Amino acid sequence: MKKYITFLFKTCLLLFLFGGTCLVFGQLAGLLFQKGEWIVKTWELFAEPTFMISAIAGIFGFILGYYPKKEVNEVNEVEESSSNKMSEEFELVR
């Protein structure tokens, strides 16, 4: 499940970055060529889809925050990190 959410998050991230780039460069072109209708049309075309996709990417990123992170130890074994492991390490230090 984490792989699917990660894929969707990365896809949404790329799409909203592309949409934001188009939005900025379209409006910049409108400013440089002094075409007000370009600025308005760029906003109408790219603003709503870009903001929607960025919100969806944010939700996927929020969901990914609940999955435990994997750590690689010196023997290249993958371990799940947890707060219990951190507590055990602090006990060893004492």
C-alpha positions as CSV (number, residue, x, y, z in Angstrom):
1,M,0.0,0.0,0.0
2,K,2.9,2.4,0.8
3,K,4.3,1.9,-2.7
4,Y,1.0,3.0,-4.3
5,I,0.7,6.0,-2.1
6,T,4.3,7.0,-2.7
7,F,3.8,6.7,-6.4
8,L,0.6,8.8,-6.3
9,F,2.4,11.4,-4.1
10,K,5.3,11.7,-6.4
11,T,3.0,11.9,-9.5
12,C,0.9,14.6,-7.9
13,L,4.0,16.4,-6.8
14,L,5.4,16.5,-10.3
15,L,2.0,17.5,-11.8
16,F,1.5,20.4,-9.4
17,L,5.1,21.6,-9.9
18,F,4.6,21.5,-13.6
19,G,1.3,23.4,-13.3
20,G,2.8,26.0,-11.0
21,T,5.7,26.5,-13.4
22,C,3.3,27.0,-16.3
23,L,1.3,29.4,-14.2
24,V,4.3,31.5,-13.3
25,F,5.9,31.5,-16.7
26,G,2.5,32.2,-18.5
27,Q,1.9,35.2,-16.2
28,L,5.5,36.3,-16.6
29,A,5.2,36.2,-20.4
30,G,2.0,38.3,-20.1
31,L,3.9,40.9,-18.1
32,L,6.9,41.0,-20.5
33,F,4.8,41.3,-23.6
34,Q,2.2,43.5,-21.8
35,K,-0.7,41.3,-22.6
36,G,-3.2,41.4,-19.8
37,E,-5.4,38.7,-21.3
38,W,-2.4,36.2,-21.2
39,I,-2.2,36.8,-17.5
40,V,-5.9,36.2,-16.9
41,K,-6.1,33.3,-19.3
42,T,-3.1,31.6,-17.7
43,W,-4.7,32.0,-14.3
44,E,-8.0,30.5,-15.6
45,L,-6.3,27.5,-17.2
46,F,-3.7,26.5,-14.6
47,A,-4.7,27.9,-11.1
48,E,-7.6,25.6,-10.1
49,P,-6.1,22.3,-11.3
50,T,-2.7,23.2,-9.9
51,F,-4.2,24.0,-6.4
52,M,-6.4,20.9,-6.4
53,I,-3.4,18.6,-7.3
54,S,-1.2,20.3,-4.7
55,A,-3.9,19.6,-2.1
56,I,-4.1,16.0,-3.1
57,A,-0.3,15.7,-2.9
58,G,-0.4,17.2,0.5
59,I,-3.0,14.6,1.7
60,F,-0.8,11.8,0.3
61,G,2.2,13.2,2.0
62,F,0.3,13.4,5.2
63,I,-0.7,9.8,4.9
64,L,2.9,8.8,4.2
65,G,3.9,10.4,7.4
66,Y,2.1,7.6,9.3
67,Y,4.2,4.8,7.8
68,P,7.3,3.9,9.8
69,K,10.6,4.8,8.2
70,K,13.0,2.1,7.4
71,E,16.6,2.2,8.6
72,V,19.5,0.4,7.1
73,N,22.1,-0.9,9.7
74,E,25.7,-1.7,9.0
75,V,24.9,-5.3,7.8
76,N,22.5,-3.7,5.2
77,E,19.5,-5.2,6.9
78,V,16.4,-3.1,6.8
79,E,14.7,-2.5,10.1
80,E,11.6,-0.6,11.0
81,S,12.3,2.3,13.3
82,S,10.2,2.8,16.3
83,S,10.1,4.8,19.5
84,N,10.7,1.7,21.5
85,K,14.0,1.2,19.8
86,M,15.0,4.7,20.6
87,S,14.0,4.2,24.2
88,E,16.1,1.0,24.4
89,E,19.1,3.0,23.1
90,F,18.7,5.6,25.7
91,E,18.5,3.0,28.4
92,L,21.8,1.6,27.2
93,V,23.4,5.0,27.4
94,R,22.5,5.3,31.1
